[in-house]
Amino acid sequence: MTSTSTRSGAAMALVAMLCVQLGLALSVGLFDRIGPDGAAWLRLAWAGVLLLVLVRPRPSSFARPTLLAGLALGVATAGMTMLFMAAVARIPLGTASALEFIGPLGVAVARGRGGNKAWPALAAVGVLLLTEPWHGGADLVGVACALGAAACWAAYILLTQKVGDEVAGVRGLAISMPTAALVATLFGGPSSVGLLTWELVLVGLGLALLLPVIPFSLEMLALRRLTTTAFGTMMSFEPVIALVTGFLVLHQVPSLTALAGVGFVVVACIGAERTGERAAAVV
């Protein structure tokens, strides 16, 4: 792997993280008009349509196990997106992002050769600092939604590796994203479709490009240039980017306790990634 390839992969991962957090922050503006479920549905619906039109996948060209994995990846993507939107509607973006990162942390620890229990313990301290249960002020529904999104993200990582091992480029996304769009339509479409205007439809198209079309495509391409450990370590800084984005775009000022909590989660994620190796090799 050349240094040029590594740098380009790192740049792709960084741009993907920025797009994700900016897309999430801007989606919050739709909550008052179509709710968090509607905002998630609108983004996923457009993403599914765009990938179907641009890639035009043929299900018959996929092996049956790969096709089933792609469909499961779509379900995980829908769950991750809709649960995280529900979390952000109730708790700050930086807090929700840090809690969601428990999912990748769990995957890294489970796949670590040494079985180091220090990283989950460190992450648990971070979660306590973020939620502050001793104050009794944490929105438990928001926390539960963020943790549900974490579980879906863990499944997303495992399924993305499985699909990526079998399918080159973004063809796997052309199966998973339309599936995610269908799942989101079942849960968010009925209550939101009557609230749509042409303005919202166009805004949804722009947000779908910002998240998930561009970042998910960049992540797949980045993984062709980076080891999974390097990629996972870079992604560990996403809660920090979320914290900064929430401050700049949503004017959410984190407390010192929340900042410390995010720090604990980030350090735990980096430690888990560096001491564990994922089963899949570089695509």
Buried (B, 14 or more C-beta within 10 A) or exposed (E): EEEEEBEBBBEBBBBBBBBBBBBBBBBBEBBEBBBBBBBBBBBBBBBBBBBBEEBEBEEEEBEEEBBBBBBBBBBBBBBBBBBBBBBBBBBBBBBBBBBBBBBBBBBBBBBBEEEBEEBBEBBBBBBBBBBBEEEEEBBEEBBBBBBBBBBBBBBBBBBBBBBBBBBEBBBBBBBBBBBBBBBBBEBBBEEBBEEBEEEBEEBBBEBBBBBBBBBBBBBBBBBBBBBBBBBBBBBBBBBBBBBBBBBEBBEBEBEEBBBBBBBBBBBBBBBBBBBBBBEBEBB
